[in-house]
């Protein structure tokens, strides 16, 4: 005897990275936030001397991954 069919329920929670939600930006805001997060590293890399290179390296290793992960996290839609 075949098993009884399982009832499939739709997941009421919907998530998106490409639409704005109450806690995230829309796609344009996410791109702007990405530029704002990556921009200081570019500016620091252009500074003369070791301080600019070290600052850019630390910014890129510490701040950029943290910021981009938060900006591009999928948001729960209403």
N, CA, C and O atoms as a Tripos MOL2 file, in Angstrom:
@<TRIPOS>MOLECULE
protein
  312   311    78     0     0
PROTEIN
NO_CHARGES

@<TRIPOS>ATOM
      1 N           0.8430   -1.1630    0.0000 N.3       1 UNK1
      2 CA          0.0000    0.0000    0.0000 C.3       1 UNK1
      3 C           0.9030    1.2450    0.0000 C.2       1 UNK1
      4 O           1.8120    1.3270    0.8260 O.2       1 UNK1
      5 N           0.6800    2.2190   -0.9020 N.am      2 UNK2
      6 CA          1.5300    3.4140   -0.9500 C.3       2 UNK2
      7 C           1.2830    4.3100    0.2650 C.2       2 UNK2
      8 O           0.1930    4.3150    0.8370 O.2       2 UNK2
      9 N           2.3040    5.0590    0.6430 N.am      3 UNK3
     10 CA          2.1370    5.9390    1.7990 C.3       3 UNK3
     11 C           1.1050    7.0330    1.5040 C.2       3 UNK3
     12 O           0.8870    7.4020    0.3500 O.2       3 UNK3
     13 N           0.4900    7.5310    2.5450 N.am      4 UNK4
     14 CA         -0.5070    8.5920    2.3990 C.3       4 UNK4
     15 C           0.1950    9.8740    1.9390 C.2       4 UNK4
     16 O           1.2980   10.1700    2.3980 O.2       4 UNK4
     17 N          -0.4290   10.6290    1.0450 N.am      5 UNK5
     18 CA          0.2060   11.8730    0.5910 C.3       5 UNK5
     19 C           0.3360   12.8670    1.7360 C.2       5 UNK5
     20 O          -0.5500   12.9920    2.5820 O.2       5 UNK5
     21 N           1.4490   13.5590    1.7410 N.am      6 UNK6
     22 CA          1.6990   14.5600    2.7710 C.3       6 UNK6
     23 C           1.1050   15.8840    2.3410 C.2       6 UNK6
     24 O           1.1290   16.2430    1.1640 O.2       6 UNK6
     25 N           0.5870   16.5820    3.2840 N.am      7 UNK7
     26 CA          0.0270   17.8940    2.9880 C.3       7 UNK7
     27 C           1.1790   18.9010    2.8920 C.2       7 UNK7
     28 O           2.0030   19.0090    3.8000 O.2       7 UNK7
     29 N           1.2180   19.6140    1.8050 N.am      8 UNK8
     30 CA          2.2700   20.6000    1.5890 C.3       8 UNK8
     31 C           1.7090   21.9670    1.9480 C.2       8 UNK8
     32 O           0.6990   22.4060    1.3980 O.2       8 UNK8
     33 N           2.3790   22.6280    2.8770 N.am      9 UNK9
     34 CA          1.9380   23.9670    3.2760 C.3       9 UNK9
     35 C           2.9510   24.9790    2.7720 C.2       9 UNK9
     36 O           4.1580   24.7370    2.8000 O.2       9 UNK9
     37 N           2.4550   26.0930    2.3200 N.am     10 UNK10
     38 CA          3.3360   27.1550    1.8490 C.3      10 UNK10
     39 C           3.9640   27.8600    3.0450 C.2      10 UNK10
     40 O           3.3090   28.0960    4.0600 O.2      10 UNK10
     41 N           5.2190   28.1840    2.9100 N.am     11 UNK11
     42 CA          5.9130   28.9010    3.9670 C.3      11 UNK11
     43 C           5.4430   30.3550    3.9530 C.2      11 UNK11
     44 O           5.6400   31.0440    2.9530 O.2      11 UNK11
     45 N           4.8310   30.8370    5.0260 N.am     12 UNK12
     46 CA          4.3180   32.2050    5.0160 C.3      12 UNK12
     47 C           5.4180   33.2620    5.0780 C.2      12 UNK12
     48 O           5.1670   34.4350    4.8010 O.2      12 UNK12
     49 N           6.6150   32.8580    5.4340 N.am     13 UNK13
     50 CA          7.7200   33.8140    5.4990 C.3      13 UNK13
     51 C           8.3600   33.9220    4.1270 C.2      13 UNK13
     52 O           8.7620   32.9200    3.5360 O.2      13 UNK13
     53 N           8.4510   35.1370    3.6320 N.am     14 UNK14
     54 CA          9.1070   35.3650    2.3450 C.3      14 UNK14
     55 C          10.3060   36.2810    2.5870 C.2      14 UNK14
     56 O          10.2390   37.2300    3.3690 O.2      14 UNK14
     57 N          11.3940   35.9730    1.9010 N.am     15 UNK15
     58 CA         12.6270   36.7360    2.0400 C.3      15 UNK15
     59 C          13.0790   37.2100    0.6680 C.2      15 UNK15
     60 O          12.7600   36.5930   -0.3490 O.2      15 UNK15
     61 N          13.8310   38.3200    0.6450 N.am     16 UNK16
     62 CA         14.3430   38.8180   -0.6260 C.3      16 UNK16
     63 C          15.5700   39.6880   -0.3870 C.2      16 UNK16
     64 O          15.6650   40.3800    0.6270 O.2      16 UNK16
     65 N          16.5010   39.6490   -1.3250 N.am     17 UNK17
     66 CA         17.6410   40.5610   -1.3270 C.3      17 UNK17
     67 C          17.4190   41.7030   -2.3120 C.2      17 UNK17
     68 O          18.0970   42.7280   -2.2470 O.2      17 UNK17
     69 N          16.4740   41.5240   -3.2180 N.am     18 UNK18
     70 CA         16.2710   42.5130   -4.2740 C.3      18 UNK18
     71 C          15.0870   43.4270   -4.0350 C.2      18 UNK18
     72 O          14.8240   44.3090   -4.8520 O.2      18 UNK18
     73 N          14.3680   43.2460   -2.9490 N.am     19 UNK19
     74 CA         13.2510   44.1230   -2.6040 C.3      19 UNK19
     75 C          13.4950   44.7090   -1.2270 C.2      19 UNK19
     76 O          14.1480   44.0910   -0.3860 O.2      19 UNK19
     77 N          12.9700   45.9020   -0.9990 N.am     20 UNK20
     78 CA         13.1580   46.5020    0.3120 C.3      20 UNK20
     79 C          12.1890   45.8620    1.3000 C.2      20 UNK20
     80 O          11.0980   45.4170    0.9410 O.2      20 UNK20
     81 N          12.6200   45.8340    2.5330 N.am     21 UNK21
     82 CA         11.7950   45.3150    3.6090 C.3      21 UNK21
     83 C          11.8200   46.3510    4.7300 C.2      21 UNK21
     84 O          12.5150   47.3600    4.6100 O.2      21 UNK21
     85 N          11.0880   46.1280    5.8050 N.am     22 UNK22
     86 CA         11.1170   47.1080    6.8940 C.3      22 UNK22
     87 C          12.5090   47.3140    7.4990 C.2      22 UNK22
     88 O          12.7650   48.3550    8.1030 O.2      22 UNK22
     89 N          13.4020   46.3470    7.3470 N.am     23 UNK23
     90 CA         14.7280   46.4710    7.9600 C.3      23 UNK23
     91 C          15.8730   46.5500    6.9570 C.2      23 UNK23
     92 O          17.0340   46.5760    7.3630 O.2      23 UNK23
     93 N          15.5800   46.5900    5.6550 N.am     24 UNK24
     94 CA         16.6500   46.6500    4.6560 C.3      24 UNK24
     95 C          16.3620   47.7140    3.6100 C.2      24 UNK24
     96 O          15.2500   48.2350    3.5190 O.2      24 UNK24
     97 N          17.3750   48.0230    2.8300 N.am     25 UNK25
     98 CA         17.2510   48.9520    1.7200 C.3      25 UNK25
     99 C          16.7530   48.2010    0.4940 C.2      25 UNK25
    100 O          16.7870   46.9710    0.4560 O.2      25 UNK25
    101 N          16.3020   48.9270   -0.4870 N.am     26 UNK26
    102 CA         16.0040   48.3290   -1.7770 C.3      26 UNK26
    103 C          17.3010   48.1230   -2.5340 C.2      26 UNK26
    104 O          18.3730   48.3610   -1.9780 O.2      26 UNK26
    105 N          17.2400   47.6880   -3.7870 N.am     27 UNK27
    106 CA         18.4660   47.4150   -4.5360 C.3      27 UNK27
    107 C          19.3370   48.6530   -4.7440 C.2      27 UNK27
    108 O          20.5630   48.5580   -4.6880 O.2      27 UNK27
    109 N          18.7260   49.8040   -4.9820 N.am     28 UNK28
    110 CA         19.5190   51.0220   -5.1850 C.3      28 UNK28
    111 C          20.2320   51.4020   -3.8920 C.2      28 UNK28
    112 O          21.4060   51.7710   -3.9150 O.2      28 UNK28
    113 N          19.5360   51.3150   -2.7810 N.am     29 UNK29
    114 CA         20.1520   51.6210   -1.4890 C.3      29 UNK29
    115 C          21.2760   50.6720   -1.1440 C.2      29 UNK29
    116 O          22.2680   51.0740   -0.5360 O.2      29 UNK29
    117 N          21.1310   49.4170   -1.5260 N.am     30 UNK30
    118 CA         22.1830   48.4390   -1.2490 C.3      30 UNK30
    119 C          23.4400   48.7340   -2.0750 C.2      30 UNK30
    120 O          24.5570   48.6090   -1.5740 O.2      30 UNK30
    121 N          23.2570   49.1180   -3.3190 N.am     31 UNK31
    122 CA         24.4150   49.4560   -4.1610 C.3      31 UNK31
    123 C          25.1000   50.7050   -3.6220 C.2      31 UNK31
    124 O          26.3290   50.7610   -3.5690 O.2      31 UNK31
    125 N          24.3250   51.7020   -3.2230 N.am     32 UNK32
    126 CA         24.9110   52.9270   -2.6510 C.3      32 UNK32
    127 C          25.6490   52.6020   -1.3560 C.2      32 UNK32
    128 O          26.7530   53.1000   -1.1380 O.2      32 UNK32
    129 N          25.0640   51.7840   -0.5040 N.am     33 UNK33
    130 CA         25.7340   51.3950    0.7380 C.3      33 UNK33
    131 C          27.0230   50.6270    0.4560 C.2      33 UNK33
    132 O          28.0060   50.7880    1.1780 O.2      33 UNK33
    133 N          27.0310   49.7980   -0.5800 N.am     34 UNK34
    134 CA         28.2430   49.0680   -0.9550 C.3      34 UNK34
    135 C          29.3520   50.0360   -1.3550 C.2      34 UNK34
    136 O          30.5020   49.8680   -0.9500 O.2      34 UNK34
    137 N          29.0100   51.0440   -2.1460 N.am     35 UNK35
    138 CA         30.0040   52.0500   -2.5610 C.3      35 UNK35
    139 C          30.5250   52.8070   -1.3430 C.2      35 UNK35
    140 O          31.7230   53.0760   -1.2440 O.2      35 UNK35
    141 N          29.6310   53.1530   -0.4160 N.am     36 UNK36
    142 CA         30.0430   53.8830    0.7870 C.3      36 UNK36
    143 C          30.9480   53.0260    1.6610 C.2      36 UNK36
    144 O          31.8670   53.5540    2.2880 O.2      36 UNK36
    145 N          30.7150   51.7360    1.7200 N.am     37 UNK37
    146 CA         31.5440   50.8570    2.5470 C.3      37 UNK37
    147 C          32.9090   50.6140    1.9080 C.2      37 UNK37
    148 O          33.9200   50.5830    2.6100 O.2      37 UNK37
    149 N          32.9520   50.4430    0.5950 N.am     38 UNK38
    150 CA         34.2120   50.1400   -0.0850 C.3      38 UNK38
    151 C          35.0190   51.4180   -0.3570 C.2      38 UNK38
    152 O          36.2450   51.3620   -0.4500 O.2      38 UNK38
    153 N          34.3540   52.5480   -0.4820 N.am     39 UNK39
    154 CA         35.0090   53.8130   -0.8170 C.3      39 UNK39
    155 C          36.1760   54.2020    0.0670 C.2      39 UNK39
    156 O          37.2340   54.5440   -0.4620 O.2      39 UNK39
    157 N          36.0420   54.1670    1.3960 N.am     40 UNK40
    158 CA         37.1780   54.5540    2.2420 C.3      40 UNK40
    159 C          38.4320   53.7130    2.0120 C.2      40 UNK40
    160 O          39.5420   54.2330    2.1250 O.2      40 UNK40
    161 N          38.2840   52.4450    1.6950 N.am     41 UNK41
    162 CA         39.4570   51.6140    1.4240 C.3      41 UNK41
    163 C          40.1870   52.1030    0.1860 C.2      41 UNK41
    164 O          41.4180   52.1150    0.1440 O.2      41 UNK41
    165 N          39.4200   52.5100   -0.8260 N.am     42 UNK42
    166 CA         40.0420   53.0300   -2.0540 C.3      42 UNK42
    167 C          40.7560   54.3360   -1.7590 C.2      42 UNK42
    168 O          41.8830   54.5420   -2.2090 O.2      42 UNK42
    169 N          40.1170   55.2170   -1.0120 N.am     43 UNK43
    170 CA         40.7320   56.5070   -0.6740 C.3      43 UNK43
    171 C          41.9990   56.2930    0.1490 C.2      43 UNK43
    172 O          43.0220   56.9270   -0.1110 O.2      43 UNK43
    173 N          41.9390   55.4070    1.1350 N.am     44 UNK44
    174 CA         43.1260   55.1510    1.9650 C.3      44 UNK44
    175 C          44.2570   54.5370    1.1430 C.2      44 UNK44
    176 O          45.4250   54.8460    1.3820 O.2      44 UNK44
    177 N          43.9380   53.6890    0.1960 N.am     45 UNK45
    178 CA         44.9730   53.0580   -0.6230 C.3      45 UNK45
    179 C          45.6850   54.0870   -1.4890 C.2      45 UNK45
    180 O          46.8450   53.8940   -1.8530 O.2      45 UNK45
    181 N          45.0050   55.1760   -1.8210 N.am     46 UNK46
    182 CA         45.6180   56.2130   -2.6470 C.3      46 UNK46
    183 C          46.4710   57.1830   -1.8350 C.2      46 UNK46
    184 O          47.2180   57.9710   -2.4150 O.2      46 UNK46
    185 N          46.3780   57.1430   -0.5210 N.am     47 UNK47
    186 CA         47.1950   58.0170    0.3160 C.3      47 UNK47
    187 C          48.6600   57.5950    0.2390 C.2      47 UNK47
    188 O          48.9630   56.4040    0.1580 O.2      47 UNK47
    189 N          49.5540   58.5580    0.2630 N.am     48 UNK48
    190 CA         50.9820   58.1960    0.2020 C.3      48 UNK48
    191 C          51.4530   57.5730    1.5120 C.2      48 UNK48
    192 O          50.9430   57.8810    2.5890 O.2      48 UNK48
    193 N          52.4240   56.7060    1.3920 N.am     49 UNK49
    194 CA         53.0520   56.1250    2.5740 C.3      49 UNK49
    195 C          52.4010   54.8410    3.0290 C.2      49 UNK49
    196 O          51.4070   54.3670    2.4790 O.2      49 UNK49
    197 N          53.0090   54.3120    4.0510 N.am     50 UNK50
    198 CA         52.5730   53.0280    4.5850 C.3      50 UNK50
    199 C          51.2650   53.1420    5.3600 C.2      50 UNK50
    200 O          50.5130   52.1700    5.4370 O.2      50 UNK50
    201 N          50.9800   54.3080    5.9330 N.am     51 UNK51
    202 CA         49.7590   54.4780    6.7230 C.3      51 UNK51
    203 C          48.5230   54.2620    5.8500 C.2      51 UNK51
    204 O          47.5560   53.6470    6.2980 O.2      51 UNK51
    205 N          48.5420   54.7500    4.6320 N.am     52 UNK52
    206 CA         47.4010   54.5620    3.7380 C.3      52 UNK52
    207 C          47.2100   53.1060    3.3610 C.2      52 UNK52
    208 O          46.0840   52.6110    3.3260 O.2      52 UNK52
    209 N          48.3030   52.4220    3.0810 N.am     53 UNK53
    210 CA         48.2270   51.0070    2.6990 C.3      53 UNK53
    211 C          47.7690   50.1730    3.8870 C.2      53 UNK53
    212 O          46.9160   49.3000    3.7350 O.2      53 UNK53
    213 N          48.3240   50.4300    5.0670 N.am     54 UNK54
    214 CA         47.9290   49.6770    6.2550 C.3      54 UNK54
    215 C          46.4750   49.9540    6.6160 C.2      54 UNK54
    216 O          45.7380   49.0340    6.9700 O.2      54 UNK54
    217 N          46.0590   51.2090    6.5290 N.am     55 UNK55
    218 CA         44.6700   51.5530    6.8210 C.3      55 UNK55
    219 C          43.7080   50.8800    5.8540 C.2      55 UNK55
    220 O          42.6700   50.3570    6.2590 O.2      55 UNK55
    221 N          44.0580   50.8970    4.5760 N.am     56 UNK56
    222 CA         43.2080   50.2520    3.5730 C.3      56 UNK56
    223 C          43.1370   48.7490    3.8050 C.2      56 UNK56
    224 O          42.0730   48.1480    3.6540 O.2      56 UNK56
    225 N          44.2580   48.1390    4.1710 N.am     57 UNK57
    226 CA         44.2690   46.6940    4.4140 C.3      57 UNK57
    227 C          43.3980   46.3480    5.6170 C.2      57 UNK57
    228 O          42.6130   45.4010    5.5650 O.2      57 UNK57
    229 N          43.5340   47.1110    6.7010 N.am     58 UNK58
    230 CA         42.7250   46.8320    7.8870 C.3      58 UNK58
    231 C          41.2410   47.0720    7.6050 C.2      58 UNK58
    232 O          40.3980   46.2800    8.0250 O.2      58 UNK58
    233 N          40.9180   48.1470    6.9050 N.am     59 UNK59
    234 CA         39.5280   48.4310    6.5650 C.3      59 UNK59
    235 C          38.9390   47.2930    5.7180 C.2      59 UNK59
    236 O          37.8130   46.8490    5.9430 O.2      59 UNK59
    237 N          39.7350   46.8340    4.7350 N.am     60 UNK60
    238 CA         39.2620   45.7900    3.8340 C.3      60 UNK60
    239 C          39.0860   44.4510    4.5540 C.2      60 UNK60
    240 O          38.1620   43.6990    4.2400 O.2      60 UNK60
    241 N          39.9380   44.1550    5.4890 N.am     61 UNK61
    242 CA         39.8640   42.8680    6.1820 C.3      61 UNK61
    243 C          38.8130   42.8770    7.2920 C.2      61 UNK61
    244 O          38.1440   41.8670    7.5090 O.2      61 UNK61
    245 N          38.6550   44.0040    8.0010 N.am     62 UNK62
    246 CA         37.7640   44.0400    9.1570 C.3      62 UNK62
    247 C          36.3750   44.5950    8.8560 C.2      62 UNK62
    248 O          35.3740   43.9700    9.2060 O.2      62 UNK62
    249 N          36.3020   45.7400    8.2240 N.am     63 UNK63
    250 CA         35.0350   46.4580    8.0910 C.3      63 UNK63
    251 C          34.2400   46.0230    6.8660 C.2      63 UNK63
    252 O          33.0290   45.8260    6.9580 O.2      63 UNK63
    253 N          34.8910   45.8700    5.7360 N.am     64 UNK64
    254 CA         34.1680   45.5700    4.4910 C.3      64 UNK64
    255 C          33.3670   44.2650    4.5760 C.2      64 UNK64
    256 O          32.1880   44.2820    4.2240 O.2      64 UNK64
    257 N          33.9290   43.1500    5.0160 N.am     65 UNK65
    258 CA         33.1030   41.9300    5.0780 C.3      65 UNK65
    259 C          31.9110   42.0650    6.0250 C.2      65 UNK65
    260 O          30.8120   41.6050    5.7160 O.2      65 UNK65
    261 N          32.1290   42.6900    7.1660 N.am     66 UNK66
    262 CA         31.0660   42.8750    8.1430 C.3      66 UNK66
    263 C          29.9570   43.7560    7.5650 C.2      66 UNK66
    264 O          28.7740   43.4270    7.6610 O.2      66 UNK66
    265 N          30.3540   44.8740    6.9660 N.am     67 UNK67
    266 CA         29.3720   45.7880    6.3970 C.3      67 UNK67
    267 C          28.6130   45.1970    5.2250 C.2      67 UNK67
    268 O          27.3920   45.3290    5.1490 O.2      67 UNK67
    269 N          29.3170   44.5460    4.3090 N.am     68 UNK68
    270 CA         28.6410   43.9680    3.1440 C.3      68 UNK68
    271 C          27.7320   42.8100    3.5370 C.2      68 UNK68
    272 O          26.6760   42.6210    2.9340 O.2      68 UNK68
    273 N          28.1260   42.0460    4.5280 N.am     69 UNK69
    274 CA         27.2590   40.9560    4.9950 C.3      69 UNK69
    275 C          25.9450   41.5330    5.5300 C.2      69 UNK69
    276 O          24.8760   40.9850    5.2630 O.2      69 UNK69
    277 N          26.0200   42.6260    6.2790 N.am     70 UNK70
    278 CA         24.8050   43.2320    6.8170 C.3      70 UNK70
    279 C          23.9740   43.9090    5.7340 C.2      70 UNK70
    280 O          22.7460   43.8300    5.7600 O.2      70 UNK70
    281 N          24.6200   44.5650    4.7940 N.am     71 UNK71
    282 CA         23.8820   45.2530    3.7270 C.3      71 UNK71
    283 C          23.1760   44.2690    2.8160 C.2      71 UNK71
    284 O          22.0260   44.4960    2.4410 O.2      71 UNK71
    285 N          23.8360   43.1850    2.4530 N.am     72 UNK72
    286 CA         23.2770   42.2500    1.4890 C.3      72 UNK72
    287 C          22.5480   41.0760    2.1230 C.2      72 UNK72
    288 O          22.1850   40.1330    1.4200 O.2      72 UNK72
    289 N          22.3230   41.1080    3.4330 N.am     73 UNK73
    290 CA         21.5470   40.0710    4.1040 C.3      73 UNK73
    291 C          20.1150   40.1040    3.5810 C.2      73 UNK73
    292 O          19.5500   41.1770    3.3710 O.2      73 UNK73
    293 N          19.5400   38.9450    3.3750 N.am     74 UNK74
    294 CA         18.1690   38.9180    2.8880 C.3      74 UNK74
    295 C          17.2380   39.4110    3.9840 C.2      74 UNK74
    296 O          17.4420   39.1330    5.1660 O.2      74 UNK74
    297 N          16.2200   40.1430    3.5750 N.am     75 UNK75
    298 CA         15.2780   40.7070    4.5250 C.3      75 UNK75
    299 C          13.9260   40.0340    4.4350 C.2      75 UNK75
    300 O          13.4860   39.6290    3.3590 O.2      75 UNK75
    301 N          13.2860   39.9240    5.5560 N.am     76 UNK76
    302 CA         11.9550   39.3080    5.5740 C.3      76 UNK76
    303 C          10.9320   40.3220    5.1020 C.2      76 UNK76
    304 O          10.8430   41.4320    5.6270 O.2      76 UNK76
    305 N          10.1670   39.9250    4.1100 N.am     77 UNK77
    306 CA          9.1360   40.7970    3.5660 C.3      77 UNK77
    307 C           7.8960   40.7120    4.4360 C.2      77 UNK77
    308 O           7.7020   39.7430    5.1700 O.2      77 UNK77
    309 N           7.0780   41.7150    4.3490 N.am     78 UNK78
    310 CA          5.8420   41.7280    5.1350 C.3      78 UNK78
    311 C           4.8620   40.7110    4.6470 C.2      78 UNK78
    312 O           3.7690   40.5910    5.2010 O.2      78 UNK78
@<TRIPOS>BOND
     1     1     2 1
     2     2     3 1
     3     3     4 2
     4     3     5 am
     5     5     6 1
     6     6     7 1
     7     7     8 2
     8     7     9 am
     9     9    10 1
    10    10    11 1
    11    11    12 2
    12    11    13 am
    13    13    14 1
    14    14    15 1
    15    15    16 2
    16    15    17 am
    17    17    18 1
    18    18    19 1
    19    19    20 2
    20    19    21 am
    21    21    22 1
    22    22    23 1
    23    23    24 2
    24    23    25 am
    25    25    26 1
    26    26    27 1
    27    27    28 2
    28    27    29 am
    29    29    30 1
    30    30    31 1
    31    31    32 2
    32    31    33 am
    33    33    34 1
    34    34    35 1
    35    35    36 2
    36    35    37 am
    37    37    38 1
    38    38    39 1
    39    39    40 2
    40    39    41 am
    41    41    42 1
    42    42    43 1
    43    43    44 2
    44    43    45 am
    45    45    46 1
    46    46    47 1
    47    47    48 2
    48    47    49 am
    49    49    50 1
    50    50    51 1
    51    51    52 2
    52    51    53 am
    53    53    54 1
    54    54    55 1
    55    55    56 2
    56    55    57 am
    57    57    58 1
    58    58    59 1
    59    59    60 2
    60    59    61 am
    61    61    62 1
    62    62    63 1
    63    63    64 2
    64    63    65 am
    65    65    66 1
    66    66    67 1
    67    67    68 2
    68    67    69 am
    69    69    70 1
    70    70    71 1
    71    71    72 2
    72    71    73 am
    73    73    74 1
    74    74    75 1
    75    75    76 2
    76    75    77 am
    77    77    78 1
    78    78    79 1
    79    79    80 2
    80    79    81 am
    81    81    82 1
    82    82    83 1
    83    83    84 2
    84    83    85 am
    85    85    86 1
    86    86    87 1
    87    87    88 2
    88    87    89 am
    89    89    90 1
    90    90    91 1
    91    91    92 2
    92    91    93 am
    93    93    94 1
    94    94    95 1
    95    95    96 2
    96    95    97 am
    97    97    98 1
    98    98    99 1
    99    99   100 2
   100    99   101 am
   101   101   102 1
   102   102   103 1
   103   103   104 2
   104   103   105 am
   105   105   106 1
   106   106   107 1
   107   107   108 2
   108   107   109 am
   109   109   110 1
   110   110   111 1
   111   111   112 2
   112   111   113 am
   113   113   114 1
   114   114   115 1
   115   115   116 2
   116   115   117 am
   117   117   118 1
   118   118   119 1
   119   119   120 2
   120   119   121 am
   121   121   122 1
   122   122   123 1
   123   123   124 2
   124   123   125 am
   125   125   126 1
   126   126   127 1
   127   127   128 2
   128   127   129 am
   129   129   130 1
   130   130   131 1
   131   131   132 2
   132   131   133 am
   133   133   134 1
   134   134   135 1
   135   135   136 2
   136   135   137 am
   137   137   138 1
   138   138   139 1
   139   139   140 2
   140   139   141 am
   141   141   142 1
   142   142   143 1
   143   143   144 2
   144   143   145 am
   145   145   146 1
   146   146   147 1
   147   147   148 2
   148   147   149 am
   149   149   150 1
   150   150   151 1
   151   151   152 2
   152   151   153 am
   153   153   154 1
   154   154   155 1
   155   155   156 2
   156   155   157 am
   157   157   158 1
   158   158   159 1
   159   159   160 2
   160   159   161 am
   161   161   162 1
   162   162   163 1
   163   163   164 2
   164   163   165 am
   165   165   166 1
   166   166   167 1
   167   167   168 2
   168   167   169 am
   169   169   170 1
   170   170   171 1
   171   171   172 2
   172   171   173 am
   173   173   174 1
   174   174   175 1
   175   175   176 2
   176   175   177 am
   177   177   178 1
   178   178   179 1
   179   179   180 2
   180   179   181 am
   181   181   182 1
   182   182   183 1
   183   183   184 2
   184   183   185 am
   185   185   186 1
   186   186   187 1
   187   187   188 2
   188   187   189 am
   189   189   190 1
   190   190   191 1
   191   191   192 2
   192   191   193 am
   193   193   194 1
   194   194   195 1
   195   195   196 2
   196   195   197 am
   197   197   198 1
   198   198   199 1
   199   199   200 2
   200   199   201 am
   201   201   202 1
   202   202   203 1
   203   203   204 2
   204   203   205 am
   205   205   206 1
   206   206   207 1
   207   207   208 2
   208   207   209 am
   209   209   210 1
   210   210   211 1
   211   211   212 2
   212   211   213 am
   213   213   214 1
   214   214   215 1
   215   215   216 2
   216   215   217 am
   217   217   218 1
   218   218   219 1
   219   219   220 2
   220   219   221 am
   221   221   222 1
   222   222   223 1
   223   223   224 2
   224   223   225 am
   225   225   226 1
   226   226   227 1
   227   227   228 2
   228   227   229 am
   229   229   230 1
   230   230   231 1
   231   231   232 2
   232   231   233 am
   233   233   234 1
   234   234   235 1
   235   235   236 2
   236   235   237 am
   237   237   238 1
   238   238   239 1
   239   239   240 2
   240   239   241 am
   241   241   242 1
   242   242   243 1
   243   243   244 2
   244   243   245 am
   245   245   246 1
   246   246   247 1
   247   247   248 2
   248   247   249 am
   249   249   250 1
   250   250   251 1
   251   251   252 2
   252   251   253 am
   253   253   254 1
   254   254   255 1
   255   255   256 2
   256   255   257 am
   257   257   258 1
   258   258   259 1
   259   259   260 2
   260   259   261 am
   261   261   262 1
   262   262   263 1
   263   263   264 2
   264   263   265 am
   265   265   266 1
   266   266   267 1
   267   267   268 2
   268   267   269 am
   269   269   270 1
   270   270   271 1
   271   271   272 2
   272   271   273 am
   273   273   274 1
   274   274   275 1
   275   275   276 2
   276   275   277 am
   277   277   278 1
   278   278   279 1
   279   279   280 2
   280   279   281 am
   281   281   282 1
   282   282   283 1
   283   283   284 2
   284   283   285 am
   285   285   286 1
   286   286   287 1
   287   287   288 2
   288   287   289 am
   289   289   290 1
   290   290   291 1
   291   291   292 2
   292   291   293 am
   293   293   294 1
   294   294   295 1
   295   295   296 2
   296   295   297 am
   297   297   298 1
   298   298   299 1
   299   299   300 2
   300   299   301 am
   301   301   302 1
   302   302   303 1
   303   303   304 2
   304   303   305 am
   305   305   306 1
   306   306   307 1
   307   307   308 2
   308   307   309 am
   309   309   310 1
   310   310   311 1
   311   311   312 2
@<TRIPOS>SUBSTRUCTURE
     1 UNK1         2 RESIDUE 1 A UNK
     2 UNK2         6 RESIDUE 1 A UNK
     3 UNK3        10 RESIDUE 1 A UNK
     4 UNK4        14 RESIDUE 1 A UNK
     5 UNK5        18 RESIDUE 1 A UNK
     6 UNK6        22 RESIDUE 1 A UNK
     7 UNK7        26 RESIDUE 1 A UNK
     8 UNK8        30 RESIDUE 1 A UNK
     9 UNK9        34 RESIDUE 1 A UNK
    10 UNK10       38 RESIDUE 1 A UNK
    11 UNK11       42 RESIDUE 1 A UNK
    12 UNK12       46 RESIDUE 1 A UNK
    13 UNK13       50 RESIDUE 1 A UNK
    14 UNK14       54 RESIDUE 1 A UNK
    15 UNK15       58 RESIDUE 1 A UNK
    16 UNK16       62 RESIDUE 1 A UNK
    17 UNK17       66 RESIDUE 1 A UNK
    18 UNK18       70 RESIDUE 1 A UNK
    19 UNK19       74 RESIDUE 1 A UNK
    20 UNK20       78 RESIDUE 1 A UNK
    21 UNK21       82 RESIDUE 1 A UNK
    22 UNK22       86 RESIDUE 1 A UNK
    23 UNK23       90 RESIDUE 1 A UNK
    24 UNK24       94 RESIDUE 1 A UNK
    25 UNK25       98 RESIDUE 1 A UNK
    26 UNK26      102 RESIDUE 1 A UNK
    27 UNK27      106 RESIDUE 1 A UNK
    28 UNK28      110 RESIDUE 1 A UNK
    29 UNK29      114 RESIDUE 1 A UNK
    30 UNK30      118 RESIDUE 1 A UNK
    31 UNK31      122 RESIDUE 1 A UNK
    32 UNK32      126 RESIDUE 1 A UNK
    33 UNK33      130 RESIDUE 1 A UNK
    34 UNK34      134 RESIDUE 1 A UNK
    35 UNK35      138 RESIDUE 1 A UNK
    36 UNK36      142 RESIDUE 1 A UNK
    37 UNK37      146 RESIDUE 1 A UNK
    38 UNK38      150 RESIDUE 1 A UNK
    39 UNK39      154 RESIDUE 1 A UNK
    40 UNK40      158 RESIDUE 1 A UNK
    41 UNK41      162 RESIDUE 1 A UNK
    42 UNK42      166 RESIDUE 1 A UNK
    43 UNK43      170 RESIDUE 1 A UNK
    44 UNK44      174 RESIDUE 1 A UNK
    45 UNK45      178 RESIDUE 1 A UNK
    46 UNK46      182 RESIDUE 1 A UNK
    47 UNK47      186 RESIDUE 1 A UNK
    48 UNK48      190 RESIDUE 1 A UNK
    49 UNK49      194 RESIDUE 1 A UNK
    50 UNK50      198 RESIDUE 1 A UNK
    51 UNK51      202 RESIDUE 1 A UNK
    52 UNK52      206 RESIDUE 1 A UNK
    53 UNK53      210 RESIDUE 1 A UNK
    54 UNK54      214 RESIDUE 1 A UNK
    55 UNK55      218 RESIDUE 1 A UNK
    56 UNK56      222 RESIDUE 1 A UNK
    57 UNK57      226 RESIDUE 1 A UNK
    58 UNK58      230 RESIDUE 1 A UNK
    59 UNK59      234 RESIDUE 1 A UNK
    60 UNK60      238 RESIDUE 1 A UNK
    61 UNK61      242 RESIDUE 1 A UNK
    62 UNK62      246 RESIDUE 1 A UNK
    63 UNK63      250 RESIDUE 1 A UNK
    64 UNK64      254 RESIDUE 1 A UNK
    65 UNK65      258 RESIDUE 1 A UNK
    66 UNK66      262 RESIDUE 1 A UNK
    67 UNK67      266 RESIDUE 1 A UNK
    68 UNK68      270 RESIDUE 1 A UNK
    69 UNK69      274 RESIDUE 1 A UNK
    70 UNK70      278 RESIDUE 1 A UNK
    71 UNK71      282 RESIDUE 1 A UNK
    72 UNK72      286 RESIDUE 1 A UNK
    73 UNK73      290 RESIDUE 1 A UNK
    74 UNK74      294 RESIDUE 1 A UNK
    75 UNK75      298 RESIDUE 1 A UNK
    76 UNK76      302 RESIDUE 1 A UNK
    77 UNK77      306 RESIDUE 1 A UNK
    78 UNK78      310 RESIDUE 1 A UNK
